Amino acid sequence: MGKITIVGLGPGPEAWLTGQAKAALLSAPVYVQTTRHGCLEAGQTAGSMDDLYESAAAYDELNEAIADRLITAAAAGDVVYAVPGHGVKGQTAVSVLMQKAAQAGVETAVCPGVSMEDAALAACGLDACTGCVSVSRTVDKEKLDLGLTLAVTDVDSRLIAGEVKVALMTRYADEQPVWFVTMGQTEVSARALMLCELDRLAEYPPFSVVVLPPVALTERTAFTAQDLMDICRILRAPNGCPWDREQTHMSIRQNMIEEACEASAAILLGDDDEMCEELGDVLLQLTLHAVMGEEESAYTWTDIATGICEKMIRRHPHIFGNEQADTAEQVLDTWERVKAAEPGRQNKTPFKGVGDGMPALMRAERLHKAAIKAGVDTGPKDVQSIAALAEQVMNRTGQAQERAAGALLFTAVGMLYGQKIAPEMALMDACEEFLISQNGK
């Protein structure tokens, strides 16, 4: 059984072939991924995978077929598999080949070449060390980072160019400067144009790359959560905003409550635009606390995200594990069981931390829920007991009257919770109905 050597052919021109690649190409029969690359002439190869690209119904089938052909060829001795660009980077077919070869006991080696994106950046005069993200054809707009250089490889048709343009224009301005880089047989050349012109070119040669430079914060038309972190860091910096620099966790604590309430009101109204704005205000509060934690070396945004992601995975074993939960009730039971088994919760008292920081009405509901779960009696909650408390409120004065009023509200919340009514929502609805009734007056 021979060895399979994967050779990166570079971007296209023969001058870009490395010395190691040239030596490898002379060491054994050469199979090319595609003759479209043009670096090797037909007489220099033992075969290509072009027929498999044309006949395969899906990429998984194609990758398996390429691997099988090369492993079969290696049975007769060493072979070379010549691949455009780097050779391994962005090559799913090569990854499949190496996995299947290992299973078959076939040795593999890699002779890397210059990647398409590196060649494209060089043609545009951009420094890859400042940060570059490379994707092949398909652009995930939710993962774009406009602070980094973006290289989109394999834009080799008007259709693909149109799809790339539409995806990028959700984050970049229509007039965003871009480069369309082509990989010729003798040179790599870059053409400057605007993003909106990307699908209006006369030709789209094989292995073409679209390059977009980083966009400054103040010039962006769309932003990410990471951008908000960067903005807050700038505001909190020594030469930043005087007001923002003075804030502490405690000084903006009330803001979190107020913004959450305003977001809740927008949700109640069903106003999508208002919801989007108010949820953004909630995100700002979260981000400010994250930046403050970062400054104090207490925690970071990643720590926050890690904690909640680990919790969601841990408390959903029916999704991320082997457990079964077919109803919402079963999911809640699982949640509480997993939660109770977490470190530090076994010795907690039934009411420790319950409803802390919540508005009083919501906190009372949480306490009644915790009391029922712990088997604690919070007193009678029938109509007669509520009437008796109401009478005390009417007949007492001062602190005694205030305590009676609190007991009345707490008992009323318990009665509503027993009837599966959310007191906060019920009272909110009553407020809205009152306002509606007054609008015509």
QUIMOKA-V262645 format. One record per backbone hydrogen bond with DSSP energy under -1.0 kcal/mol. CO is the residue of the C=O (numbers start at 1). NH is the residue of the N-H. If there is no record, write none. Layout:
co: {CO/CO}
nh: {NH/NH}
//
This chain:
co: {3/4/5/6/7/10/13/14/18/19/20/21/24/29/30/31/32/41/42/47/49/50/51/52/58/59/60/61/62/63/64/65/66/67/68/69/70/73/74/74/79/80/81/82/83/85/86/88/91/92/93/94/95/96/97/98/99/100/101/107/109/111/115/116/117/118/119/120/121/127/128/131/133/135/136/140/145/146/149/150/151/152/153/154/157/158/159/160/161/162/163/164/165/168/168/173/174/176/178/179/180/181/182/187/189/191/193/194/195/197/205/208/209/210/211/212/216/217/224/225/226/227/228/229/230/231/232/235/237/241/242/248/250/252/253/254/255/256/257/258/259/260/261/262/263/264/265/266/266/271/272/273/274/275/276/277/278/279/280/281/282/283/284/285/286/287/288/289/290/291/292/293/293/294/300/301/302/303/304/305/306/307/308/309/310/311/316/316/317/317/327/328/329/330/331/332/333/334/335/336/337/339/342/345/349/351/353/355/359/360/361/362/363/364/365/366/367/368/369/370/371/382/383/384/385/386/387/388/389/390/391/392/398/399/400/401/402/403/404/405/406/407/408/409/410/411/412/413/414/416/417/422/423/424/425/426/427/428/429/430/431/432/433/434/435/438}
nh: {79/109/81/111/83/85/16/17/22/23/24/25/27/80/46/82/49/44/45/32/53/54/55/56/62/63/64/65/66/67/68/69/70/71/72/73/74/76/2/77/5/31/7/33/9/10/113/91/95/96/97/98/99/100/101/102/103/104/106/4/6/8/119/120/121/122/123/124/126/130/131/149/151/153/138/143/148/215/133/212/135/210/137/156/161/162/163/164/165/166/167/168/169/171/172/176/196/195/193/211/191/209/189/184/182/180/178/197/198/200/208/155/181/152/179/150/219/220/228/229/230/231/232/233/234/235/236/241/240/245/246/252/253/256/257/258/259/260/261/262/263/264/265/266/267/268/269/270/271/275/276/277/278/279/280/281/282/283/284/285/286/287/288/289/290/291/292/293/294/295/296/298/299/297/304/305/306/307/308/309/310/311/312/313/314/315/319/320/321/323/331/332/333/334/335/336/337/338/339/340/341/342/345/348/352/354/356/358/363/364/365/366/367/368/369/370/371/372/373/374/376/386/387/388/389/390/391/392/393/394/395/396/402/403/404/405/406/407/408/409/410/411/412/413/414/415/416/417/418/421/420/426/427/428/429/430/431/432/433/434/435/436/437/438/439/441}
//
